[in-house]
Amino acid sequence: MKRLSILWSSSFLFSFSIKFFDYGFVHLELFIFHVFLFRALDVSHSSVAFVLLVLDFGL
């Protein structure tokens, strides 16, 4: 399950960094910070992760 979580976060990091490149590096850094935060806290609930990602790019 942890390997799936790491794979999920790395694939989303790649897709969001390309898709939202115009938003600037502040949003990308927030996203990277939350990805590492999810991994450090071992958050496995994808709905919580998705909500925070939407909030990151909605700022």
PyMOL Python script that loads the backbone (N, CA, C, O; Angstrom):
from pymol import cmd

cmd.read_pdbstr("""\
ATOM      1  N   MET A   1       0.832  -1.205   0.000  1.00  0.00           N
ATOM      2  CA  MET A   1       0.000   0.000   0.000  1.00  0.00           C
ATOM      3  C   MET A   1       0.870   1.259   0.000  1.00  0.00           C
ATOM      4  O   MET A   1       0.548   2.257  -0.646  1.00  0.00           O
ATOM      5  N   LYS A   2       1.969   1.187   0.735  1.00  0.00           N
ATOM      6  CA  LYS A   2       2.857   2.345   0.791  1.00  0.00           C
ATOM      7  C   LYS A   2       3.505   2.591  -0.565  1.00  0.00           C
ATOM      8  O   LYS A   2       3.688   3.738  -0.975  1.00  0.00           O
ATOM      9  N   ARG A   3       3.850   1.509  -1.259  1.00  0.00           N
ATOM     10  CA  ARG A   3       4.445   1.648  -2.589  1.00  0.00           C
ATOM     11  C   ARG A   3       3.451   2.270  -3.560  1.00  0.00           C
ATOM     12  O   ARG A   3       3.834   3.072  -4.411  1.00  0.00           O
ATOM     13  N   LEU A   4       2.185   1.908  -3.437  1.00  0.00           N
ATOM     14  CA  LEU A   4       1.137   2.497  -4.270  1.00  0.00           C
ATOM     15  C   LEU A   4       0.992   3.987  -3.979  1.00  0.00           C
ATOM     16  O   LEU A   4       0.784   4.784  -4.894  1.00  0.00           O
ATOM     17  N   SER A   5       1.101   4.359  -2.714  1.00  0.00           N
ATOM     18  CA  SER A   5       1.007   5.764  -2.334  1.00  0.00           C
ATOM     19  C   SER A   5       2.159   6.563  -2.911  1.00  0.00           C
ATOM     20  O   SER A   5       1.958   7.679  -3.389  1.00  0.00           O
ATOM     21  N   ILE A   6       3.361   6.010  -2.875  1.00  0.00           N
ATOM     22  CA  ILE A   6       4.531   6.702  -3.437  1.00  0.00           C
ATOM     23  C   ILE A   6       4.381   6.828  -4.943  1.00  0.00           C
ATOM     24  O   ILE A   6       4.692   7.874  -5.514  1.00  0.00           O
ATOM     25  N   LEU A   7       3.911   5.783  -5.586  1.00  0.00           N
ATOM     26  CA  LEU A   7       3.694   5.827  -7.032  1.00  0.00           C
ATOM     27  C   LEU A   7       2.635   6.846  -7.389  1.00  0.00           C
ATOM     28  O   LEU A   7       2.786   7.572  -8.371  1.00  0.00           O
ATOM     29  N   TRP A   8       1.557   6.917  -6.607  1.00  0.00           N
ATOM     30  CA  TRP A   8       0.481   7.879  -6.835  1.00  0.00           C
ATOM     31  C   TRP A   8       1.000   9.298  -6.721  1.00  0.00           C
ATOM     32  O   TRP A   8       0.704  10.135  -7.574  1.00  0.00           O
ATOM     33  N   SER A   9       1.775   9.584  -5.676  1.00  0.00           N
ATOM     34  CA  SER A   9       2.257  10.937  -5.455  1.00  0.00           C
ATOM     35  C   SER A   9       3.252  11.351  -6.524  1.00  0.00           C
ATOM     36  O   SER A   9       3.228  12.500  -6.966  1.00  0.00           O
ATOM     37  N   SER A  10       4.124  10.449  -6.952  1.00  0.00           N
ATOM     38  CA  SER A  10       5.112  10.809  -7.962  1.00  0.00           C
ATOM     39  C   SER A  10       4.455  11.012  -9.325  1.00  0.00           C
ATOM     40  O   SER A  10       4.869  11.893 -10.078  1.00  0.00           O
ATOM     41  N   SER A  11       3.440  10.215  -9.657  1.00  0.00           N
ATOM     42  CA  SER A  11       2.765  10.390 -10.943  1.00  0.00           C
ATOM     43  C   SER A  11       1.968  11.689 -10.977  1.00  0.00           C
ATOM     44  O   SER A  11       1.930  12.367 -12.004  1.00  0.00           O
ATOM     45  N   PHE A  12       1.323  12.043  -9.849  1.00  0.00           N
ATOM     46  CA  PHE A  12       0.594  13.295  -9.800  1.00  0.00           C
ATOM     47  C   PHE A  12       1.526  14.491  -9.812  1.00  0.00           C
ATOM     48  O   PHE A  12       1.203  15.535 -10.379  1.00  0.00           O
ATOM     49  N   LEU A  13       2.686  14.338  -9.184  1.00  0.00           N
ATOM     50  CA  LEU A  13       3.671  15.417  -9.203  1.00  0.00           C
ATOM     51  C   LEU A  13       4.081  15.715 -10.629  1.00  0.00           C
ATOM     52  O   LEU A  13       4.194  16.879 -11.014  1.00  0.00           O
ATOM     53  N   PHE A  14       4.307  14.670 -11.422  1.00  0.00           N
ATOM     54  CA  PHE A  14       4.711  14.851 -12.808  1.00  0.00           C
ATOM     55  C   PHE A  14       3.598  15.493 -13.628  1.00  0.00           C
ATOM     56  O   PHE A  14       3.851  16.438 -14.376  1.00  0.00           O
ATOM     57  N   SER A  15       2.369  14.995 -13.501  1.00  0.00           N
ATOM     58  CA  SER A  15       1.269  15.505 -14.320  1.00  0.00           C
ATOM     59  C   SER A  15       0.875  16.927 -13.925  1.00  0.00           C
ATOM     60  O   SER A  15       0.617  17.758 -14.795  1.00  0.00           O
ATOM     61  N   PHE A  16       0.826  17.219 -12.611  1.00  0.00           N
ATOM     62  CA  PHE A  16       0.441  18.546 -12.169  1.00  0.00           C
ATOM     63  C   PHE A  16       1.523  19.576 -12.475  1.00  0.00           C
ATOM     64  O   PHE A  16       1.209  20.731 -12.763  1.00  0.00           O
ATOM     65  N   SER A  17       2.799  19.172 -12.418  1.00  0.00           N
ATOM     66  CA  SER A  17       3.864  20.124 -12.693  1.00  0.00           C
ATOM     67  C   SER A  17       3.829  20.549 -14.160  1.00  0.00           C
ATOM     68  O   SER A  17       4.184  21.682 -14.483  1.00  0.00           O
ATOM     69  N   ILE A  18       3.410  19.664 -15.038  1.00  0.00           N
ATOM     70  CA  ILE A  18       3.281  20.028 -16.454  1.00  0.00           C
ATOM     71  C   ILE A  18       1.992  20.808 -16.690  1.00  0.00           C
ATOM     72  O   ILE A  18       2.003  21.835 -17.368  1.00  0.00           O
ATOM     73  N   LYS A  19       0.890  20.329 -16.137  1.00  0.00           N
ATOM     74  CA  LYS A  19      -0.421  20.923 -16.413  1.00  0.00           C
ATOM     75  C   LYS A  19      -0.555  22.321 -15.828  1.00  0.00           C
ATOM     76  O   LYS A  19      -1.154  23.199 -16.450  1.00  0.00           O
ATOM     77  N   PHE A  20      -0.006  22.535 -14.642  1.00  0.00           N
ATOM     78  CA  PHE A  20      -0.169  23.809 -13.951  1.00  0.00           C
ATOM     79  C   PHE A  20       1.124  24.619 -13.926  1.00  0.00           C
ATOM     80  O   PHE A  20       1.373  25.375 -12.988  1.00  0.00           O
ATOM     81  N   PHE A  21       1.941  24.455 -14.961  1.00  0.00           N
ATOM     82  CA  PHE A  21       3.227  25.160 -14.992  1.00  0.00           C
ATOM     83  C   PHE A  21       3.026  26.667 -15.016  1.00  0.00           C
ATOM     84  O   PHE A  21       3.840  27.408 -14.465  1.00  0.00           O
ATOM     85  N   ASP A  22       1.953  27.128 -15.648  1.00  0.00           N
ATOM     86  CA  ASP A  22       1.682  28.561 -15.751  1.00  0.00           C
ATOM     87  C   ASP A  22       1.309  29.186 -14.414  1.00  0.00           C
ATOM     88  O   ASP A  22       1.346  30.409 -14.282  1.00  0.00           O
ATOM     89  N   TYR A  23       0.956  28.393 -13.437  1.00  0.00           N
ATOM     90  CA  TYR A  23       0.572  28.935 -12.133  1.00  0.00           C
ATOM     91  C   TYR A  23       1.766  29.443 -11.340  1.00  0.00           C
ATOM     92  O   TYR A  23       1.594  30.193 -10.379  1.00  0.00           O
ATOM     93  N   GLY A  24       2.972  29.045 -11.727  1.00  0.00           N
ATOM     94  CA  GLY A  24       4.171  29.528 -11.056  1.00  0.00           C
ATOM     95  C   GLY A  24       4.753  28.531 -10.076  1.00  0.00           C
ATOM     96  O   GLY A  24       4.153  27.509  -9.741  1.00  0.00           O
ATOM     97  N   PHE A  25       5.933  28.870  -9.639  1.00  0.00           N
ATOM     98  CA  PHE A  25       6.681  27.941  -8.785  1.00  0.00           C
ATOM     99  C   PHE A  25       6.138  27.895  -7.363  1.00  0.00           C
ATOM    100  O   PHE A  25       6.394  26.928  -6.646  1.00  0.00           O
ATOM    101  N   VAL A  26       5.397  28.913  -6.937  1.00  0.00           N
ATOM    102  CA  VAL A  26       4.849  28.909  -5.572  1.00  0.00           C
ATOM    103  C   VAL A  26       3.890  27.742  -5.404  1.00  0.00           C
ATOM    104  O   VAL A  26       3.937  27.036  -4.397  1.00  0.00           O
ATOM    105  N   HIS A  27       3.023  27.536  -6.380  1.00  0.00           N
ATOM    106  CA  HIS A  27       2.059  26.442  -6.302  1.00  0.00           C
ATOM    107  C   HIS A  27       2.763  25.091  -6.406  1.00  0.00           C
ATOM    108  O   HIS A  27       2.380  24.130  -5.738  1.00  0.00           O
ATOM    109  N   LEU A  28       3.792  25.024  -7.247  1.00  0.00           N
ATOM    110  CA  LEU A  28       4.527  23.772  -7.393  1.00  0.00           C
ATOM    111  C   LEU A  28       5.257  23.431  -6.099  1.00  0.00           C
ATOM    112  O   LEU A  28       5.297  22.269  -5.695  1.00  0.00           O
ATOM    113  N   GLU A  29       5.835  24.440  -5.450  1.00  0.00           N
ATOM    114  CA  GLU A  29       6.519  24.192  -4.185  1.00  0.00           C
ATOM    115  C   GLU A  29       5.532  23.767  -3.097  1.00  0.00           C
ATOM    116  O   GLU A  29       5.848  22.899  -2.284  1.00  0.00           O
ATOM    117  N   LEU A  30       4.341  24.369  -3.074  1.00  0.00           N
ATOM    118  CA  LEU A  30       3.315  23.941  -2.120  1.00  0.00           C
ATOM    119  C   LEU A  30       2.921  22.492  -2.364  1.00  0.00           C
ATOM    120  O   LEU A  30       2.723  21.719  -1.427  1.00  0.00           O
ATOM    121  N   PHE A  31       2.813  22.140  -3.633  1.00  0.00           N
ATOM    122  CA  PHE A  31       2.436  20.771  -3.971  1.00  0.00           C
ATOM    123  C   PHE A  31       3.516  19.782  -3.531  1.00  0.00           C
ATOM    124  O   PHE A  31       3.214  18.736  -2.957  1.00  0.00           O
ATOM    125  N   ILE A  32       4.781  20.125  -3.808  1.00  0.00           N
ATOM    126  CA  ILE A  32       5.885  19.252  -3.412  1.00  0.00           C
ATOM    127  C   ILE A  32       5.930  19.113  -1.893  1.00  0.00           C
ATOM    128  O   ILE A  32       6.158  18.025  -1.364  1.00  0.00           O
ATOM    129  N   PHE A  33       5.708  20.233  -1.199  1.00  0.00           N
ATOM    130  CA  PHE A  33       5.691  20.196   0.261  1.00  0.00           C
ATOM    131  C   PHE A  33       4.602  19.258   0.777  1.00  0.00           C
ATOM    132  O   PHE A  33       4.841  18.487   1.706  1.00  0.00           O
ATOM    133  N   HIS A  34       3.420  19.314   0.189  1.00  0.00           N
ATOM    134  CA  HIS A  34       2.336  18.445   0.654  1.00  0.00           C
ATOM    135  C   HIS A  34       2.588  16.987   0.295  1.00  0.00           C
ATOM    136  O   HIS A  34       2.203  16.090   1.044  1.00  0.00           O
ATOM    137  N   VAL A  35       3.230  16.742  -0.843  1.00  0.00           N
ATOM    138  CA  VAL A  35       3.554  15.357  -1.193  1.00  0.00           C
ATOM    139  C   VAL A  35       4.494  14.756  -0.152  1.00  0.00           C
ATOM    140  O   VAL A  35       4.300  13.627   0.299  1.00  0.00           O
ATOM    141  N   PHE A  36       5.516  15.529   0.221  1.00  0.00           N
ATOM    142  CA  PHE A  36       6.435  15.007   1.235  1.00  0.00           C
ATOM    143  C   PHE A  36       5.766  14.927   2.607  1.00  0.00           C
ATOM    144  O   PHE A  36       6.084  14.052   3.412  1.00  0.00           O
ATOM    145  N   LEU A  37       4.844  15.843   2.861  1.00  0.00           N
ATOM    146  CA  LEU A  37       4.100  15.790   4.121  1.00  0.00           C
ATOM    147  C   LEU A  37       3.230  14.544   4.181  1.00  0.00           C
ATOM    148  O   LEU A  37       3.161  13.888   5.221  1.00  0.00           O
ATOM    149  N   PHE A  38       2.561  14.206   3.075  1.00  0.00           N
ATOM    150  CA  PHE A  38       1.741  12.995   3.029  1.00  0.00           C
ATOM    151  C   PHE A  38       2.595  11.760   3.286  1.00  0.00           C
ATOM    152  O   PHE A  38       2.194  10.851   4.012  1.00  0.00           O
ATOM    153  N   ARG A  39       3.785  11.744   2.675  1.00  0.00           N
ATOM    154  CA  ARG A  39       4.655  10.579   2.837  1.00  0.00           C
ATOM    155  C   ARG A  39       5.191  10.491   4.264  1.00  0.00           C
ATOM    156  O   ARG A  39       5.331   9.397   4.811  1.00  0.00           O
ATOM    157  N   ALA A  40       5.490  11.642   4.866  1.00  0.00           N
ATOM    158  CA  ALA A  40       6.017  11.635   6.230  1.00  0.00           C
ATOM    159  C   ALA A  40       4.941  11.198   7.232  1.00  0.00           C
ATOM    160  O   ALA A  40       5.228  10.463   8.177  1.00  0.00           O
ATOM    161  N   LEU A  41       3.722  11.650   7.021  1.00  0.00           N
ATOM    162  CA  LEU A  41       2.629  11.296   7.923  1.00  0.00           C
ATOM    163  C   LEU A  41       1.970   9.975   7.550  1.00  0.00           C
ATOM    164  O   LEU A  41       1.104   9.480   8.270  1.00  0.00           O
ATOM    165  N   ASP A  42       2.390   9.402   6.409  1.00  0.00           N
ATOM    166  CA  ASP A  42       1.839   8.135   5.918  1.00  0.00           C
ATOM    167  C   ASP A  42       0.331   8.257   5.696  1.00  0.00           C
ATOM    168  O   ASP A  42      -0.443   7.400   6.125  1.00  0.00           O
ATOM    169  N   VAL A  43      -0.065   9.313   5.033  1.00  0.00           N
ATOM    170  CA  VAL A  43      -1.476   9.531   4.720  1.00  0.00           C
ATOM    171  C   VAL A  43      -1.856   8.649   3.538  1.00  0.00           C
ATOM    172  O   VAL A  43      -1.286   8.763   2.452  1.00  0.00           O
ATOM    173  N   SER A  44      -2.809   7.784   3.760  1.00  0.00           N
ATOM    174  CA  SER A  44      -3.216   6.872   2.694  1.00  0.00           C
ATOM    175  C   SER A  44      -4.600   7.200   2.143  1.00  0.00           C
ATOM    176  O   SER A  44      -5.085   6.517   1.241  1.00  0.00           O
ATOM    177  N   HIS A  45      -5.232   8.229   2.671  1.00  0.00           N
ATOM    178  CA  HIS A  45      -6.556   8.591   2.186  1.00  0.00           C
ATOM    179  C   HIS A  45      -6.411   9.546   0.999  1.00  0.00           C
ATOM    180  O   HIS A  45      -6.021  10.702   1.167  1.00  0.00           O
ATOM    181  N   SER A  46      -6.723   9.063  -0.174  1.00  0.00           N
ATOM    182  CA  SER A  46      -6.533   9.872  -1.370  1.00  0.00           C
ATOM    183  C   SER A  46      -7.495  11.056  -1.428  1.00  0.00           C
ATOM    184  O   SER A  46      -7.193  12.061  -2.073  1.00  0.00           O
ATOM    185  N   SER A  47      -8.644  10.955  -0.767  1.00  0.00           N
ATOM    186  CA  SER A  47      -9.591  12.077  -0.790  1.00  0.00           C
ATOM    187  C   SER A  47      -9.038  13.288  -0.045  1.00  0.00           C
ATOM    188  O   SER A  47      -9.216  14.426  -0.480  1.00  0.00           O
ATOM    189  N   VAL A  48      -8.361  13.036   1.088  1.00  0.00           N
ATOM    190  CA  VAL A  48      -7.745  14.137   1.832  1.00  0.00           C
ATOM    191  C   VAL A  48      -6.642  14.766   1.002  1.00  0.00           C
ATOM    192  O   VAL A  48      -6.517  15.990   0.950  1.00  0.00           O
ATOM    193  N   ALA A  49      -5.847  13.935   0.358  1.00  0.00           N
ATOM    194  CA  ALA A  49      -4.762  14.432  -0.482  1.00  0.00           C
ATOM    195  C   ALA A  49      -5.318  15.253  -1.638  1.00  0.00           C
ATOM    196  O   ALA A  49      -4.782  16.312  -1.963  1.00  0.00           O
ATOM    197  N   PHE A  50      -6.382  14.773  -2.255  1.00  0.00           N
ATOM    198  CA  PHE A  50      -6.956  15.474  -3.397  1.00  0.00           C
ATOM    199  C   PHE A  50      -7.515  16.835  -3.002  1.00  0.00           C
ATOM    200  O   PHE A  50      -7.348  17.808  -3.737  1.00  0.00           O
ATOM    201  N   VAL A  51      -8.170  16.916  -1.861  1.00  0.00           N
ATOM    202  CA  VAL A  51      -8.723  18.189  -1.388  1.00  0.00           C
ATOM    203  C   VAL A  51      -7.602  19.196  -1.160  1.00  0.00           C
ATOM    204  O   VAL A  51      -7.731  20.359  -1.543  1.00  0.00           O
ATOM    205  N   LEU A  52      -6.507  18.765  -0.543  1.00  0.00           N
ATOM    206  CA  LEU A  52      -5.402  19.684  -0.308  1.00  0.00           C
ATOM    207  C   LEU A  52      -4.732  20.108  -1.612  1.00  0.00           C
ATOM    208  O   LEU A  52      -4.272  21.243  -1.730  1.00  0.00           O
ATOM    209  N   LEU A  53      -4.676  19.217  -2.576  1.00  0.00           N
ATOM    210  CA  LEU A  53      -4.106  19.581  -3.871  1.00  0.00           C
ATOM    211  C   LEU A  53      -4.970  20.619  -4.574  1.00  0.00           C
ATOM    212  O   LEU A  53      -4.454  21.562  -5.175  1.00  0.00           O
ATOM    213  N   VAL A  54      -6.272  20.445  -4.498  1.00  0.00           N
ATOM    214  CA  VAL A  54      -7.178  21.428  -5.100  1.00  0.00           C
ATOM    215  C   VAL A  54      -7.018  22.782  -4.417  1.00  0.00           C
ATOM    216  O   VAL A  54      -7.034  23.822  -5.076  1.00  0.00           O
ATOM    217  N   LEU A  55      -6.864  22.764  -3.095  1.00  0.00           N
ATOM    218  CA  LEU A  55      -6.651  24.012  -2.371  1.00  0.00           C
ATOM    219  C   LEU A  55      -5.327  24.655  -2.744  1.00  0.00           C
ATOM    220  O   LEU A  55      -5.239  25.879  -2.840  1.00  0.00           O
ATOM    221  N   ASP A  56      -4.300  23.850  -2.955  1.00  0.00           N
ATOM    222  CA  ASP A  56      -2.996  24.385  -3.355  1.00  0.00           C
ATOM    223  C   ASP A  56      -3.101  25.145  -4.659  1.00  0.00           C
ATOM    224  O   ASP A  56      -2.624  26.275  -4.764  1.00  0.00           O
ATOM    225  N   PHE A  57      -3.724  24.532  -5.654  1.00  0.00           N
ATOM    226  CA  PHE A  57      -3.785  25.148  -6.975  1.00  0.00           C
ATOM    227  C   PHE A  57      -4.941  26.125  -7.103  1.00  0.00           C
ATOM    228  O   PHE A  57      -5.054  26.822  -8.111  1.00  0.00           O
ATOM    229  N   GLY A  58      -5.794  26.184  -6.102  1.00  0.00           N
ATOM    230  CA  GLY A  58      -6.896  27.139  -6.128  1.00  0.00           C
ATOM    231  C   GLY A  58      -6.542  28.478  -5.506  1.00  0.00           C
ATOM    232  O   GLY A  58      -7.327  29.423  -5.581  1.00  0.00           O
ATOM    233  N   LEU A  59      -5.362  28.570  -4.887  1.00  0.00           N
ATOM    234  CA  LEU A  59      -4.957  29.816  -4.239  1.00  0.00           C
ATOM    235  C   LEU A  59      -4.743  30.929  -5.251  1.00  0.00           C
ATOM    236  O   LEU A  59      -4.399  32.049  -4.873  1.00  0.00           O
TER     237      LEU A  59
END
""", "prot")
cmd.dss("prot")
cmd.show_as("cartoon", "prot")
cmd.util.cbc("prot")
cmd.orient("prot")
